[in-house]
Amino acid sequence: MNQFELKERNPHGSGLPVVCENVQNPLEVIYICPSEKALSHEEVISALTARRATTLKIAAKIKPGLLYSGGFGLFNSVQITHCQWMTMKNLIDLTSQCRIVYALNTRFDSDDMNKFIKQWMYGCMIRLKVMILNVERTNFDAIFRGMDEERIEAKKTFVYTL
């Protein structure tokens, strides 16, 4: 508790600071909302390495030039709106431990996605269940280059009732 500056006491008279009543261990969500001021590199790294939350959501812009090669907190879910800083190593590290990853506004291209999908196919991301990734200039031939393909024929019947 000594890292929080407490401005008021609990209005219910327990004497405990208000912040203590709503804190769970681990925290459910760390959410950094959009702001006119971009997050500093130190603030982003502090959020990425947080050890006491199951979900991390960063919607705020991040100052350009972030180079991060460290690990990540043990999140089940990560949603980051501005991922221009993210490298392929960052993405693979993150998806190796998370169940849900949303990474928007990335710098990844089709060749990066090819490498990522191959890593996923080799079983490097066994926890990953959902991933949404924003990629510009998509070339499906490049994304699936070098992957074995197998055509699966399936007969389907659709019944519509009103």
C-alpha positions, 0 to 999 in steps of 0.5 A: 500500500505504500506505493499509493498516495491516499487522499481520503479514507473509506467513507464507510468508516472502516478506517481502511483506504478506499483503494483497498476495498476494490483490490483483488489479487490478482487484479482482474484488469489493468486498463490504460485508457486513451489520452492526449498524452502518449505513454512513456516507455517506462509506463508501457514496460511497467504495464507489460511486466505487471505480475498481478493482473489477468488482463492487460488493455492499453488503448493509449498511444505510446511514444515512438521509439520503444524497443522492448526485448524483455518478458511479459506478465502472466496475462490470460488476455492482452489487448494493445491498440498501438503496436507499432513498437512490437517485434516478431519476437515480442508477438511470439513471446506474448502469444506463447503464454496468453490465451487471447491477444489483440494487437492492432496498428502493427508494422507486421507484413505478410512475410512476418505473418508467414513466420508467425503461422509456422511457429504456431503450427509447430506448437509453440503457442499451446495456450493461444485460443484467439488472436486478432492482428492488424496487418497492412498490405496482406499478400495471401500467397506470401503468408502461406508460402512453404506450408503444406496444404491438404484439400478437405472436401465436406458435404454440408446441408444448410436448412433454413426455417422461418 
